[in-house]
Amino acid sequence: MRGRKPKPTEQRRLEGNPGRRPFNLAEPAPPAFELAPPEELTAFPSALAEWQRLAPLLRTAKQITEGDRAALTALCLEWARYLDAMREVKRLGMIVKAPSGYPIPNPYLPIATRALSACQKLWPELGLTPSSRSRVKMTDGGAPIGGDDFSEFDAAPVTSLQ
């Protein structure tokens, strides 16, 4: 599929729908997000810690649903992989000796780079970067701040022009 990724309808509502395109009223609405971490994370303490840090934050901000559980799980696992690889880089150094005795770049560096790259792709999907959050403005009730340009006419009585 070409072009920009479509924004979710709820995000477009919060932004005020500047393009004035009709909303997708038939968009699926996944159930509310449960905070319990998935079983896959229990074997990875740093992934579990990241889940416990992000899940309440995203649920409070209403940025996540049960449909996003796999993306958050993947993000936590990739972040744990990045931290583990960077620990090994710190322990062994940037350059290590190959079995032949020649110095080579630490083999954990590409692992860390790939894991961080995966995180960089997942962070905006979950609204975890400043630029991905900058377009959404919310009040405590979840309504957009300021409404749209014509919100003052919403409560106005309809009168005849005759």
Summary of the structure (lengths in Angstrom):
residues: 162
radius of gyration: 22.5
end to end distance: 50.2
largest distance: 94.4
contacts: 352
relative contact order: 0.13
helix: 48%
strand: 4%
